């Protein structure tokens, strides 16, 4: 399981509460954490900051994170549907 997946699972409860807590600066904190992870990944790939390749890497990191987050939420939703169907039986 990737670090990003672990982060997503650990933060699911907070993620679901983000609309209520966004005024508390929590969303800014999550954004900063994500940006740090993206920057670290791009730096580890040897891409120089301030270049078009850096910008593209950051965009790809963000897209990958959103995709992983959506896949995680889809799995959670599917599990809930299965539980509900099993409960009805």
WOTAKA-V550135 format. One record per helix or strand of 3 or more residues. SS is the DSSP state (2 for helix, 1 for strand). FROM is the first residue (numbers start at 0). TO is the last residue. If there is no record, write none. Layout:
# WOTAKA-V550135
ss->SS from->FROM to->TO
ss->SS from->FROM to->TO
This chain:
# WOTAKA-V550135
ss->2 from->2 to->9
ss->2 from->11 to->23
ss->2 from->25 to->43
ss->2 from->51 to->87
